[in-house]
Amino acid sequence: MQTSWHLRHTDQILHELDTTLATGLSEDQAGARRTRTGANELQAGGRHSPLRPLATQFSNTMVLILMAAARRSLRPPAWPPS
């Protein structure tokens, strides 16, 4: 299993990437890597409804229990207190 980048020593990463902190990549190296690995872009995800984050809040069991308790506490008593 390969160690995560943030846990590795800087010198080791620079050696593996064949670069230095002082000069970085040359234009040729950057072009070759871009050709080999593709552009450094995020893939567009599927579109979600703006209401989806709100709906997911109500799928949590604890939220549902608290909402039921709040609704019960707002209901008037079944009979007037003596």
N, C-alpha and C positions, 0 to 999 in steps of 0.2 A: 504494500500500500504506500502510495507516495505521500510525503508530508505536505501539508498545506503551505502555500507560498508565504503566508504571514508568519509562519513558525520557523522558516528557514533563515539561515545567515545570509546577509546581503552579498558577500563575496561569492558564495556558492551559486546564488541565483544569477549574478552577473556572468559567472563563468559558463553556466548552462545556456544562457541567452547570447553568449558571445558578444558582449558589449561592455562599456565602461560608464561610470557615472559622469566622467569629465566630458566625453564626446558623444555618448549616446549612439544611436544607429546612423549609419550613413544613408544617403538617399537610395543607393543601390540595395543595401540590406533591407531597408524599410519596404521598398518596392517588391523585393523577393518574398519577404514574409507576408505582405499583403496579398500577393498572388497565391502563395501556398495556403494561407489560412483564411483568406477573405477579409473584407472590410471590418473594422472594429465598430459594429453597429448592433443595436438591440433589435431583436425581431419584434414586429408589431404583434401584440396579443389580440385576442378576440374582444370585441366590444361588449361591455356589460351595461345593463340598465343602471341608471343613477340610483334607483331604489334598491338595488341588490345589497349594498353595504348595510342599509337600514334593515332589510329583511333578514340578513344573516345575524344581526344582533338578537333577533327574537327566536333564533333556533337554539340558543343557549338555555339549558334547563334552569339554571339559577335565575336568569332574567325572567323566565316565565313564572317561577315561584314567587319572586318579588312583585311582579305585576299583579298576580292573583291576590297576594296579601294586601297590596295597596288598594286594589278594587274592593276587597272585603272591608277594609278599614274605612272606606269612604261611604259604604252603604249605611243608611240609617238603621238604628236598632229595630229588632222585630217588635218590641213593645217598649213603652216609655219606662224609664227607670223609676223605681219607687222612692 
